[in-house]
C-alpha cells in the first residue's frame, strides 16, 4: 500500500509528512546507512509509526489546523517562526525532517511510544538510622525522549499547555 503524503493541502487521508524518497535523501546526506537497508514497505511502516508519535505534539503546536477534516496536524494557520508567517498551505521542512528522524528510529526497531513504568521503586539511597529511603525519580516521560526532535520542532510550538494560543508582544 502506497503511503499518502501531506502536501499542505490538508488531505483527509494523509499518513505522513515525509515521503520515502525524502527520507532516503535525508538519511543518505546524514550517513544513516541502516535506513537504506530497509525495504520500501518497512520504510512506509516506519514513517507511519513516526506520525503516530508526532500526534503527541497535537496540543503543543502553535496556530490551528487549516481544515477540520485534515488527517494530520499540519498544515496550520496563525503560525509565526522567526518573525515570519508560515504559509498555511505548506508543511515546513523542519516538520518533515522531524518525521524522518523519528521514522529512522522506528525503522531500527525502537518503540517510539512504549508503555511508561510509572511505578518504579528503584532505591537510590537507603540510610538505616534515623530511617531514610530515597528513590530514583522516574524520568521515562515520552515527551522528553527525543531531545533533537523537540529542538527541531520548538519554534513551531505555541505557549505551554495550549496549541490554540497566540504570542503577544508588548510594544
Secondary structure, DSSP 4 states (H G I P E B T S, - for coil): -PPPBP-SS--TT--BSS-HHHHHHHHHHHT-HHHHHS-HHHHHHHHHHHHHHHGGGTTTBSSEES-TT-SSS-SEES-EETTEEPPTT---HHHHHHHHHHHHHHHTT--TTPPP-TT---EEEEETTTTEEEEPPP---GGGS-HHHHHHHGGGB-STT-TT-------
